[in-house]
């Protein structure tokens, strides 16, 4: 059976079981349980509405690490869920939260390491965090499903030891928003994990040529692993080389299917979506 036919066979795969390649590019420390700091609880009780999600993507000792911030409204998401669960009940629409978040607010976000008790009474600011990408719009309407994302680069050497709790604080007009306090992740445990992490960071920074070179090294060292081809495809697509990217995504899919006997099952949905979207883009007449 060809790879394309396999795509059609598995297209209905559940989302929860279909992110295996994406997951293999992350190390287990990113799934560590997040700890809520008392100051965060107090801030949310006093000023509910907007939330900051915080995550790290840790690079090698001499490389850059990334911090990702996501601004959203947990309250509105819960209201939407509650409304959906009430069959035949009141259908009042959930009104969005309106905020003013200028780019300066993203640029001046403070990342602070807490003491062992989880208290920011004497916080240590993380040095060297530089805003790379932020939303362009200042006037924000956060609905139940809206999320705004900003990306920061920080030298890995500036991160505190693994397990240290870190939170983010954003100050915008009339708003002070604290994130949850999350632990700093440990370095990847394997050489392959470190190489994949570095390539992922290059992708997020849109350093397409660097990500492509990193992917080539991964493929050369681990030719049977689909993750290197997956990263290479994204780098090629970022450079606008869609035909080459499509071939590489097919290679990633073939490598993944070859590993089914090793305990893997359905193909990962991200690869299938990339192949579908590029085929529709490159061969629109064939899809009619």
C-alpha positions, 0 to 999 in steps of 0.5 A: 500500500502506498504512503498516500493510500495509508494517509487516507486509511488513517485520516480519521485518527483521533487527535489525542493519539496522533502527535507522536512525532511531534512528541518525540521532538520534546523531552519529558521534562516539558510535561512536568506538573506546574506549581501554582505560586501563592502570589499568582493565586492572589493576583488572579483572585484580585484581577480575574480574566486574563492569564499568561501561559509560560513554557520553556524550550531549553537549548544546549549549554552554549546555545539559545533557549526559548521562552514562550508566553501565551495570553488567554482567558481561562475564565472565558474558556471555562464559561464556554465549556459550562455553557456547552454542557448545559443542554437546552439551557441559557445561551447567552453569548460569552463576551470577550475581554478587551485589553490594551497590550502595546508591544512595549508591554511584551518587551518589558515582561519580567521573568523571575525565579522564586525562592524555595517556598514559591514566594516572589518576595525576593525574586531573581530576575532572569537576565538576557531575555529578549523579545523575538516575536509579539502580536502586532495589535495593541487593542486586544479582544480575548474570547474563549478561544483566543490566544496571543503568543510571544517568543523570547530568546535567552542564553541557556547559561542564564537559566537557573538550575533545573527545577527552579520555579519561574514566573512571568509578570506582564504590566499593561495599562490597567493590568498586572498579569502573573503567569503560573510558576513552572519549573525550569526544565532539565537538558535533554537526556540524549544526544538525539534529544539535544539535536532535535531541541536545537533544531526546533528552536531554530524553526521557532526562530525562523532560522530556516537554513540553520534548521535545515542543516541541523535536520541534515545532521539528524538524518545522517546520524539517525536515518531511520528516525522520522523526526529529522525528516519532519524538521527538514520538511518544515525548514524547506517549507519555511524557505518556500521550497514546497515541492521539496518539503512535500517529498520530505514529509512523505519520507517522514511518513514512510519512516514512521510507518516503517516503525509500526512494528516497534510499537507505533500505530497511527501516523501522526496528524501533523505530518498528514495535515502538512502533506494534505495542505501542500498537495492542495496548494501544489496540485489544486486541480487534482483535488477538485 
